[in-house]
Amino acid sequence: MLKKATPHVTRIRALDQLHRGDEIEARLSVGPSYDDVVIRRGSVQETAPGIGVVWILDRLTGLRKAINTDECSVWRVA
């Protein structure tokens, strides 16, 4: 019987830890009693650590999206 592989997820606290091509998730906190909700998932295209923004190629839409780290948390999915 095969086991389903679960991805290893690590929270990114500084955008300089990210590299082009890294697979990440952007999560939004919806309250103290709930898990964070994944709002975007995709591969890193560009980062701007000075302003707290990372651009990804969104896996769902195929479009380039900006993620503001002031509004959500960023998690590396490996």
N, C-alpha and C positions, 0 to 999 in steps of 0.2 A: 504494500500500500504506500502511495506517495503522500508526503506531507506538503502542504502548501507553504511556500516560503513567505515569511513576513519581512517587510523591509525594515532596515535599521534607520530610525529617525533620530536626528540630533538637532537641538535648538541652536540657532545661529544668533549670537548676541552682538557680533561686530561684522559689518558687511565686508571687511577686508579678509574674512575667512572664506568668502565665496570666490569661485572661479568660473569663467565662461564654460557652459556645458553642464554645470552642476544641476541636478534635479532637486527642486525645492517645492515646498508648500507654503502658502501664506494662510495663517489662521487668525480668526477674529474671535475674541473672547465675548461670549454672550451672557455671562453672568457667573457669580461665584459657585453656583451649584451645578453648572453644566460644563461639559467638555468644550474645548475650542472647536469652532467650525471651520473647515477648510473652505476658503473662498477662491483660491487660485492654486494651480499646480502646473509646473512647467520647467523648462531649462533656462538657466541664467544666460542672458545676452550681454548685459552691461551692468555695472554698479557705480553708484555715486555715494561713497561713504560720507562725504562732507555734508550732504543734504538728506541722508537717510533713505535713499531710493534705490531700488534694484528693478531692472527691466527683465522680463522673462518672455519666452515664447510660450504662450498659454497652450497647454495640451488639449483642452476642450475645444477652444475656438480657432486655434492656429494663428491667433493675432498676438502682436507684441503688446504687453501690458506692463504698466508701472505699479510697483508695490511700495507704499510708504510705510516705513517701519515705525512711525509714530502711531499709526492706526492699527497695525497688526503685527503678529510675531512671525518670524521666518524659521522654517525647519528644513534641514537637508534630509533628503530621502535617498538612502543607498541600498 
